[in-house]
């Protein structure tokens, strides 16, 4: 997840790290503590990843 308002790790750096790991990227407006400012978006991403890991 790219936190588009992150001041600690700039969003372009987050995207670059995601590309290195060939990860899917989801963006959400929020700061470095995205799990605090956007808990529903983070939970949705975790649920999506868990579903993909078990095959559906």
Secondary structure, 3 states (H helix, E strand, C coil): CEECCCCCCCHHHHHHHHHHCCCCCCEECCCCCHHHHCHHHHHHHHHHHHHHHCCC
